[in-house]
Structure formats: structure tokens, C-alpha cells
Amino acid sequence: MTGTNLLVSLDWQTIIVQLINLGIQILLFKKLLYKPVMDIIAKRQGLVDGPIEEANKAKDEALSMKKEYEENLSKANEEASRIVQEATQTANLKSEKIVEKAKEEAAALKQQASVDIEQQRKRALNDAKDEIGSMAMEIAGKVIGREISSSDQEKLIDEFIQNVGETTI
């Protein structure tokens, strides 16, 4: 031992041998342990990354399908809305036509009823004139006390009907 009173002494030769030994161990670990372990880690990383990539692809595909579905649903809703609107318009037009036709029919019926009423009124007036004329002739014949000739009777009836017609009109 050379040197001083140090409790620990440094031997350069031992230090160099130790460093060489450490270098050899590092090379051996690198060749025999580090590289195979890194290869195994890389394989495992690949095994883990593969399903993750597939999951991401499936997720992207699902999102794409969801977007397409939402677009189709939106189009379907728009189409349904358009169909409902068209059906409503068609129903409104048909109902308006039905109402218009009913109004026309009602007006025609009202006009026909007015014509019928007028004809019946005239017929009733003519019947009443005839009846009243006949009764007037009978009464006149009884009052006068003699039989009226058929030509006189015709003249009196016509004259009476004329007078009754003028007062009713």
C-alpha cells in the first residue's frame, strides 16, 4: 500500500479492471438481454396497438355510419313533412270543392223550390179562382132567380176572374 494514512486506498489497476468488467457486462446485457427484451416489448406493443387501431377504425366507421344514418333520418323527416303538407293541401282543396259543390247544389235546390212554390201558388190561385167563380155563379143564379145561359156564365166567370186576379196581384 502506498501512500498516506487513508483508510481507503485507490488501486488504479483494480479500477481499470473493474471498468473493463463493467463494459463487458453492459455489452453482454445489451446483446443477450436488452435486445431480446426490446423485441418482446415491440411485439407486445404491436399486439396491443393492432386491436387499438382496429377499434379506432371501427369507431371511425361507426361515426361515419351514424352521420349517414342521421342524414338519412333528416331526409326522411323532410320527406314525411313534405308528404303531410301535400296531403293537407290536397285535403283542403277537396274539402273546398265539396263545400262549393254543396253550396251550388243548395242554391239549385233553393231555386227549384222557389220555382215549385211559385207554380203551386199559381195553381192554387187558379183553382181558387175557378172554385170561387163557380160558387159566385151559383149564388148569382140563385139571387137573380133564373138560369144563366152558358155564354153569359162564361162572360161572368171571366169577368170575375179578371177582377179577382187584379185584386190579388
RAFEN-V228168 format. One record per helix or strand. SS is the DSSP state (A for helix, B for strand). FROM is the first residue (numbers start at 0). LEN is the number of residues. If there is no record, write none. Layout:
# RAFEN-V228168
SS:FROM:LEN
SS:FROM:LEN
This chain:
# RAFEN-V228168
A:11:133
A:149:19
